[in-house]
Amino acid sequence: MPGILLGDVFPNFEADTTAGRIKFHEFLGNSWGILFSHPRDFTPVCTTELACAAKIEQEFKKRGVKMIALSIDSVEDHKNWSKDVMAFNDNAGSPLPFPIIADDNRELSVQLGMLDPDEKDKDGLPLTARCVFVIGPDKKLKLSILYPATTGRNFDEILRAIDSLQLTAQKKVATPVDWKPGEKVMVIPSLSDAEAASLFPNGVTTKDLPSGKKYLRYTQP
Ligand code: BEZ
């Protein structure tokens, strides 16, 4: 079955984009990357999503994350659609600040498991779902999100998840429900109390629980 799992090396595919032909790993360089797919150009939800991504482009840049979008239309369509997207942002005339991959033969969409069987074009062919792939500097898949065509994504959540990925890539911690940068994090279960004490100079606090088990260990990273 096509698709890609967490920890897999992301395929070093070649593709035509609005910024020319790319080889994906070379495009990423040593950066983190985000690839997000869209069902189709010139559709309403997709337009709001791309516009949001363009608006918060600096947030991705700050985090060292290179952005690239994908849909199953041509480079020419992507270029024309990009003008609508920027106009929707009241920024007509400015270029979309990231490339869009033209997957008009659906090759990549099949390879990466991105097609939505419930949404079809007028010829009965499936459209791309709303996938998000976050790729680490080691080119491995760190996070994937898959929404159907009918549900637009939340880019605040995507940035929050990237903050968690980047923190937990550096420190032996995990981020709890609704965590935001600056808040306390959890010590991962595989660390002993002694290891945790030496790794986290800000201290570790434990919440008492009816089970008596000391697994809810918080620290300030
Ligand atoms: C949209 O982007 O609005 C959309 C695209 C395909 C199916 C449903 C909605």
Boltz pocket constraint, residues with backbone or C-beta under 6 A from the ligand:
constraints:
  - pocket:
      binder: B
      contacts: [[A, 39], [A, 40], [A, 43], [A, 44], [A, 45], [A, 46], [A, 47], [A, 119], [A, 127], [A, 149], [A, 150]]
      max_distance: 6.0
